[in-house]
């Protein structure tokens, strides 16, 4: 796969992770069941870490693609 394609894939994964952060925050604010406890906040934190990691991977792949263009 070309590096530009990897950059797009990582950007998509980053945006999906950002969306999941918002979802888990909303579930933490208004849970359906009290048994959820603090779990949605932990999931939101994990998703935020993944969003940052995928964002950095996307930037790395984009820089790599620019270096390979003749």
Buried (B, 14 or more C-beta within 10 A) or exposed (E): EEBBEBBBBBBEBBBBBBEBBEBBBEBBEEEEEEEBEEEBBEBBEBBBEBBEBBBEBBBBBBEEBEEEEE
